[in-house]
Amino acid sequence: MDTSQQQQNIKTNLLHENKKKWGLLVVNILALFLGSISSSLLSRFYFIHGGSSKWVSTWVQSTGFPLLLIPICVPHVFNLKTGKTHKPFSVFTPKLCFVSVSIGLMMGFNNFLFSWGISYLSVSTTSLLLSSQLAFNLIFSAVLVKQRISFSNLNSVLLLTLSSVLLGLGSDHDRPIGVIQAHYFMGFFSILGAGLLFALYLPLVEMVYKSVDSYQMVMEMQVVMQMAAVTLAVVGMRFDGGYSEMRSEGKAGFDLGLTGYWLTIGFAVFSWQLCFMGTAGLVFLTKSLTGGMCTTALLPMNILGGVLFYGDDFGVLKMVSTLLCLWGLCSYLYGEHNMKKENICSDDDQNEESVGIVCNDV
C-alpha cells in the first residue's frame, strides 16, 4: 500500500471517529438537558406532595444504576478512543475500583445535601444557588487540572457569589409556605455544600478519565460510583425507617396516592440517571469546566420550570440574582472564547516557525 493510500485511510478513520464522538456528545448533552431539569422538578414534586424522607430522596438519585448497563453492553457503539472491546468490568483494576468507590461515597453525601436543601427551598432558589458550582469548579480546576484562569473567569466567580448572597438577603420573601427561617438557611447552606462537592467531583473524574480509554469504561465507573452512593443511602434509610417507611409514606403521607407515589419515584430514578450519564459523558468527551458550564447553563430552565409549575416567587431580588447568574455565565463563555482564540493564534505561530526551520534546513 502506497503512502497516499495510507494517509487517505488514516483520514477516513479519523473522520469516522470524529462523527462518532460528535454523535455521542449530542446524546450526552440531550441526556443532561432532560435529566437535569426533570430531576430537579421531580425532587421538589416529591416533597410538595407529602414526601418527607431525605434519605428516600437520596436513594432515588443513585438506585437506578442498572440502567447504565445499557451503554456498557453496547461497546461497539460507544468505544471511542481505541476501538477495542472488552467484557464488562474485565479491565477494571483494584485501584480504579477504589477511586470509583471513594468518589461514589462523596457523591452519595452530595446527594443527601441536595435532598436536604430542596426539601426546604423552592426549585428556582435551589437552581440559583447551584450556579455557585461553576465558581467552585473554576477554582478546583485551576488547582487540580491546572486550568488557566482569566479575568473573565474571575469576574464570573464574583458575579455568581453575589447572586448567592442576594438570595440569602432575600430569605424573608423567598421562603416556601410553612418553612421557618432556620430550616431555610439549613437548606441554603446544604445546597451550597452540594454545589461545592459537585464542583470538586468534575475535575476529580476528569483526572481519572485520563487513564480511561473508552466511554464504556466511563459508564462502568459510574455504575461503581452509584453503587457506593446507593449503599450510603440504604444505610441512612435503615436508621430512618427503611423501605417500610416508603410503603407507609406512599399509602398515607403522599397526597396523590400510592400509584402517584411510585410513578414519582420511578420517573425520578430514570431522570437522575440521565443527568449523571450526561454529566460523566460530557466530562470524558470534553473537560470538567465544559461539564460545569453546561450544567450552569441549564439552571435558568430549572428556574423557569419552578416558576411555571410550582408558582415559585420571582421578586426583585431573585430577578437581580438571576441576571447576575446569567451575566456570570456569559462572562465565563467570553473568557473561554478569548482563551481559545489565543491558543489558535499560538498554534499558528508555532506552525509558521516550524515551516521556517524546515525551509532553512533545506
C-alpha positions in Angstrom: 0.0 0.0 0.0 1.5 3.4 -1.0 1.8 6.4 1.3 -1.0 8.4 -0.2 -3.4 5.4 0.3 -2.3 5.1 3.9 -2.9 8.8 4.5 -6.3 8.5 3.0 -7.2 5.6 5.2 -6.0 7.4 8.3 -8.0 10.5 7.3 -11.1 8.4 6.7 -10.7 6.7 10.1 -10.3 10.0 11.9 -13.4 11.4 10.2 -15.4 8.3 11.2 -14.2 8.6 14.8 -15.0 12.3 14.9 -18.5 11.7 13.7 -19.0 9.0 16.4 -17.6 11.4 19.0 -19.9 14.3 18.0 -22.9 11.9 17.9 -22.2 10.7 21.4 -21.6 14.2 22.6 -25.1 15.2 21.3 -26.6 12.2 23.0 -25.0 13.1 26.4 -25.9 16.8 26.1 -29.6 15.8 25.5 -29.4 13.4 28.4 -28.0 16.1 30.7 -30.7 18.6 29.4 -33.6 16.2 30.1 -32.2 14.7 33.3 -31.1 18.0 34.9 -34.5 19.7 34.5 -36.8 16.8 35.2 -34.8 15.5 38.2 -34.9 18.9 40.0 -38.6 19.3 39.3 -39.5 15.8 40.4 -37.3 16.0 43.6 -39.3 19.1 44.7 -42.6 17.4 43.5 -41.9 14.6 45.9 -41.7 17.0 48.9 -44.5 19.2 47.8 -47.0 16.3 47.7 -46.2 14.8 51.1 -42.9 13.1 50.8 -40.8 13.8 53.8 -37.7 11.4 53.9 -34.4 13.0 52.8 -32.9 9.5 52.7 -35.6 8.3 50.2 -34.8 11.3 48.0 -31.1 10.5 48.3 -31.7 6.8 47.5 -33.7 7.7 44.4 -30.8 9.7 42.9 -28.5 6.6 42.7 -30.6 3.5 42.8 -31.2 3.5 39.0 -27.5 2.5 38.3 -28.5 -0.8 36.5 -29.8 1.5 33.7 -26.2 2.3 32.9 -25.6 -1.3 31.9 -27.2 -0.4 28.6 -24.3 1.7 27.2 -21.9 -0.7 28.8 -23.4 -3.6 26.9 -23.1 -1.8 23.5 -19.3 -1.1 23.4 -19.1 -1.2 19.6 -21.2 2.0 19.6 -19.7 3.9 22.5 -16.0 2.9 22.3 -14.2 6.0 21.0 -10.5 6.1 21.6 -9.0 2.7 20.8 -11.8 0.7 19.0 -11.0 -2.2 21.5 -13.8 -4.1 23.1 -13.8 -6.0 26.3 -16.1 -7.8 28.6 -17.8 -5.5 31.1 -15.6 -4.7 34.1 -12.9 -7.2 32.8 -10.2 -4.4 32.7 -11.4 -2.7 35.9 -8.3 -2.6 38.2 -8.5 -2.6 42.0 -7.0 0.9 42.0 -9.8 2.2 39.7 -12.4 0.4 41.8 -11.1 2.1 45.0 -11.1 5.5 43.3 -14.6 5.0 42.0 -16.0 3.8 45.4 -14.3 6.8 47.1 -15.8 9.3 44.6 -19.1 7.5 44.8 -19.3 7.9 48.6 -18.6 11.6 48.2 -21.4 11.9 45.6 -23.7 10.0 48.0 -23.1 12.7 50.6 -23.6 15.3 47.9 -27.0 13.7 47.0 -28.0 13.8 50.7 -27.1 17.5 50.9 -29.2 18.2 47.7 -32.2 16.3 49.1 -31.9 18.2 52.4 -31.8 21.5 50.6 -34.6 21.0 48.1 -36.9 19.8 50.9 -36.8 23.4 52.3 -36.1 25.5 49.2 -38.0 26.3 46.0 -36.7 24.9 42.7 -35.8 28.4 41.5 -33.8 29.2 44.6 -32.1 25.8 44.6 -31.1 26.3 40.9 -29.7 29.8 41.5 -27.6 28.5 44.5 -26.3 25.6 42.5 -24.9 28.1 39.9 -22.2 28.7 42.5 -20.8 25.3 41.5 -19.3 26.9 38.4 -17.3 29.3 40.6 -16.1 26.4 42.8 -15.4 24.4 39.6 -13.1 27.1 38.2 -11.1 27.1 41.5 -10.8 23.3 41.7 -10.0 23.0 38.0 -7.2 25.6 38.4 -5.7 23.6 41.4 -6.3 20.0 40.2 -6.0 20.0 36.4 -4.0 23.3 36.1 -6.8 25.1 34.2 -5.8 28.6 33.1 -7.9 31.3 34.8 -8.6 34.6 33.0 -10.0 37.9 34.3 -13.4 37.0 32.8 -13.4 33.7 34.8 -12.7 35.7 38.0 -15.4 38.1 37.1 -17.8 35.1 36.7 -16.8 33.9 40.2 -17.6 37.3 41.7 -21.0 37.6 39.9 -22.1 34.1 40.9 -21.1 34.7 44.5 -23.1 38.0 44.6 -26.0 36.1 43.1 -26.0 33.7 46.1 -25.5 36.5 48.6 -28.6 38.3 47.3 -30.7 35.2 47.7 -29.5 34.9 51.3 -30.5 38.6 51.9 -33.9 37.9 50.4 -34.7 34.9 52.6 -37.7 36.6 54.3 -39.6 36.9 50.9 -38.4 33.7 49.3 -39.3 31.0 52.0 -41.9 28.5 50.8 -45.0 28.4 52.9 -44.5 26.5 56.2 -40.7 26.7 56.2 -39.2 28.5 59.1 -36.1 30.7 58.7 -33.8 28.2 60.5 -34.8 25.5 58.0 -34.5 27.9 55.1 -30.8 28.6 56.0 -30.2 24.9 56.6 -31.4 24.2 53.1 -29.5 27.2 51.8 -26.1 26.0 53.1 -26.9 22.4 52.2 -27.3 23.4 48.5 -24.1 25.5 48.6 -22.3 22.4 50.0 -23.8 20.2 47.3 -22.6 22.7 44.7 -19.1 22.7 46.2 -18.9 18.8 46.2 -20.2 18.6 42.7 -17.6 21.2 41.6 -14.9 19.0 43.2 -16.3 15.9 41.5 -15.9 17.2 38.0 -12.1 17.8 38.0 -11.6 14.7 40.0 -13.3 12.5 37.4 -11.5 14.4 34.6 -8.2 13.4 36.2 -9.3 9.8 36.4 -10.7 9.7 32.9 -7.2 10.5 31.5 -6.4 6.8 32.2 -9.7 5.6 30.7 -9.7 4.6 27.0 -13.4 4.3 26.2 -16.9 5.5 27.0 -17.8 2.0 28.2 -15.2 2.3 31.0 -16.6 5.7 32.0 -20.1 4.1 32.4 -18.5 1.2 34.3 -17.0 3.7 36.7 -20.4 5.4 37.0 -22.0 2.0 38.0 -19.5 1.5 40.8 -19.9 5.1 41.9 -23.6 4.8 42.0 -23.5 1.5 43.9 -21.3 3.2 46.5 -23.7 6.2 46.7 -26.8 4.0 47.0 -25.1 1.9 49.7 -24.7 5.1 51.8 -28.4 5.9 51.1 -29.5 2.4 52.1 -27.6 2.7 55.4 -29.2 6.1 56.1 -32.7 4.7 55.2 -32.1 1.8 57.6 -31.8 4.2 60.5 -34.7 6.3 59.2 -37.3 3.5 58.9 -36.1 1.6 55.9 -38.3 0.5 53.0 -41.3 0.2 55.4 -41.2 4.0 55.6 -41.6 4.2 51.9 -44.7 1.9 52.0 -46.4 3.8 54.7 -45.4 7.2 53.1 -46.9 6.1 49.8 -50.2 4.9 51.4 -50.8 7.7 54.0 -48.4 10.6 53.5 -48.4 11.2 49.7 -51.5 13.1 48.7 -51.5 11.7 45.2 -52.0 8.1 46.4 -49.8 5.0 46.2 -49.8 4.9 42.4 -48.8 8.5 42.1 -46.1 7.9 44.7 -44.4 5.1 42.8 -44.7 6.9 39.5 -42.9 9.9 41.0 -40.2 7.6 42.4 -39.8 5.8 39.1 -39.6 8.8 36.9 -37.2 10.4 39.3 -34.9 7.4 39.3 -34.8 7.5 35.5 -34.2 11.2 35.2 -31.4 11.2 37.7 -29.5 8.5 35.7 -29.9 10.6 32.6 -28.4 13.5 34.4 -25.4 11.5 35.8 -24.8 9.8 32.4 -24.9 13.1 30.6 -22.5 14.8 33.0 -20.0 11.9 33.0 -20.0 11.6 29.3 -19.6 15.3 28.8 -16.6 15.5 31.1 -15.0 12.5 29.3 -15.6 13.9 25.8 -14.6 17.5 26.6 -13.4 18.7 30.1 -14.7 19.3 33.6 -15.2 23.0 33.0 -17.4 22.4 30.0 -19.5 20.0 32.1 -19.8 22.6 34.8 -20.7 25.3 32.3 -23.4 23.2 30.6 -24.9 22.3 34.0 -25.0 26.0 34.9 -26.4 27.0 31.5 -29.4 24.7 32.2 -30.2 26.3 35.6 -32.3 29.2 34.1 -34.5 26.5 32.6 -34.9 25.0 36.1 -35.8 28.5 37.5 -38.4 28.9 34.7 -39.8 25.4 35.5 -40.1 26.3 39.2 -42.0 29.5 38.4 -44.3 27.8 35.8 -45.0 24.5 37.5 -44.9 25.4 41.2 -45.6 29.1 41.2 -42.2 30.0 42.8 -42.0 33.6 43.9 -39.9 35.7 41.5 -39.5 39.0 43.2 -37.0 41.8 42.5 -34.1 40.2 44.4 -34.5 36.9 42.7 -34.7 38.6 39.4 -31.5 40.5 40.0 -29.9 37.3 41.3 -30.9 35.5 38.0 -29.5 38.3 35.9 -26.2 38.2 37.8 -26.1 34.4 37.3 -26.6 34.8 33.5 -24.0 37.6 33.4 -21.6 35.4 35.2 -22.2 32.6 32.7 -21.7 35.0 29.8 -18.5 36.3 31.3 -17.2 32.7 31.6 -18.1 31.9 28.0 -16.4 35.1 26.8 -13.3 34.2 28.7 -13.3 30.7 27.3 -13.7 32.1 23.7 -10.8 34.5 24.2 -8.5 31.8 25.5 -9.4 29.5 22.6 -8.6 32.3 20.1 -5.2 32.9 21.9 -4.5 29.1 21.7 -5.3 29.0 18.0 -3.0 32.0 17.3 -0.2 30.4 19.4 -0.5 27.2 17.4 -0.4 29.1 14.1 2.8 30.9 15.2 4.4 27.6 16.1 3.5 26.1 12.8 5.0 29.1 10.9 8.2 28.7 13.0 8.3 25.0 12.1 7.9 25.7 8.4 10.7 28.3 8.6 13.1 25.9 10.3 12.4 23.3 7.6 12.9 25.8 4.8 16.2 26.9 6.3 17.4 23.3 6.7 16.6 22.7 3.0 
